[in-house]
Amino acid sequence: LPLVSVEIESSAPPEKVRVQIRTPKNQGWTDKFFNLQFKATSEYSVRTEGIPNYMVQSMTIYIRGVYLPGFGMLGSMMMTALAAAAIVGSKRDDGVLEMDEDGNLVPLDSRIF
């Protein structure tokens, strides 16, 4: 977690501090509970008394994940078969060859445009 520093006067009301936490990314359901402890330490007490004066706040958060379907074995095989069929289909020749009047094959034109 990034360090958050807030200066509070002794008679000031409590102040809210925002802490952002990034959850791990993974595939599948990620419903989990996490226990966090936040510790606030007074720098003034360390400077003046030499003893850190602190308070600890515990909290439990619940992360509800989203299911991201991955490619299982069957899905991967189906996609591979589909790609192979597309490649073979694009390279397949229809068997149509041009012949001249004498019955000889006409060479293919190699120009792109």
C-alpha positions in Angstrom: 0.0 0.0 0.0 1.2 3.5 -0.7 2.1 5.6 2.4 -0.6 8.2 3.3 0.5 11.1 5.4 -2.1 13.6 6.9 -1.4 16.3 9.4 -4.1 16.7 12.0 -4.3 19.3 14.8 -4.8 18.1 18.3 -8.3 19.6 18.7 -9.4 19.0 15.1 -12.2 16.6 14.2 -11.4 13.2 12.8 -10.3 13.2 9.2 -11.0 10.6 6.5 -8.1 9.2 4.5 -8.6 7.5 1.2 -6.6 4.4 0.5 -6.8 2.6 -2.9 -6.1 -1.1 -3.2 -5.8 -3.0 -6.4 -7.1 -6.5 -6.5 -5.2 -9.3 -8.4 -6.4 -10.2 -11.8 -7.1 -13.8 -12.6 -9.6 -15.9 -14.4 -12.5 -17.4 -12.6 -14.5 -16.5 -9.6 -12.6 -14.5 -7.0 -15.0 -14.2 -4.1 -12.7 -13.7 -1.1 -12.5 -12.0 2.3 -9.5 -10.0 3.3 -8.5 -8.6 6.7 -6.7 -5.3 6.7 -5.1 -3.4 9.6 -4.4 0.3 9.3 -2.0 1.8 11.7 -1.9 5.6 12.3 1.3 6.8 14.1 1.8 10.2 15.6 5.1 11.8 14.3 4.7 14.4 17.0 4.9 11.9 19.8 8.0 10.3 18.2 9.7 13.7 18.0 8.7 15.0 21.4 8.5 11.9 23.6 10.6 9.4 21.7 7.7 6.9 21.9 5.4 6.3 19.0 1.8 7.0 19.9 -0.4 5.0 17.5 -3.9 3.6 16.9 -4.8 0.5 14.9 -8.0 0.0 13.0 -8.9 -3.4 11.7 -11.4 -4.0 8.9 -12.6 -6.9 6.8 -13.4 -6.4 3.1 -15.2 -8.7 0.7 -14.1 -8.8 -2.9 -16.8 -10.2 -5.3 -15.1 -11.3 -8.4 -16.4 -11.6 -11.9 -16.3 -14.8 -13.8 -14.2 -14.6 -16.9 -14.6 -17.7 -19.0 -11.3 -19.1 -20.2 -10.7 -21.3 -23.1 -11.0 -24.9 -21.9 -9.6 -27.9 -23.7 -12.7 -28.4 -25.9 -12.9 -24.7 -26.8 -9.2 -24.6 -27.7 -9.6 -27.7 -29.9 -12.6 -26.3 -31.7 -10.9 -22.9 -32.4 -7.8 -24.7 -33.7 -9.9 -26.9 -36.0 -11.7 -23.8 -37.3 -8.4 -22.0 -38.0 -7.0 -25.0 -39.8 -10.1 -25.3 -41.9 -9.9 -21.7 -42.8 -6.3 -22.0 -43.8 -6.8 -25.1 -45.9 -9.9 -23.6 -47.5 -8.1 -20.5 -48.6 -5.2 -22.5 -50.2 -7.5 -25.0 -51.9 -7.4 -24.8 -55.7 -10.7 -25.4 -57.5 -9.0 -27.4 -60.3 -9.7 -24.8 -63.0 -6.7 -24.5 -65.3 -6.7 -22.5 -68.5 -5.7 -24.1 -71.7 -4.9 -22.6 -75.1 -6.2 -23.7 -78.5 -3.5 -26.4 -78.8 -4.4 -28.0 -75.4 -1.4 -26.6 -73.6 -1.6 -25.1 -70.1 -1.4 -21.4 -69.9 1.1 -20.2 -67.3 -0.5 -18.2 -64.4 0.0 -14.5 -64.3 2.2 -13.5 -61.3 1.2 -9.9 -61.2 -0.6 -8.7 -58.1 -2.5 -5.9 -59.6 
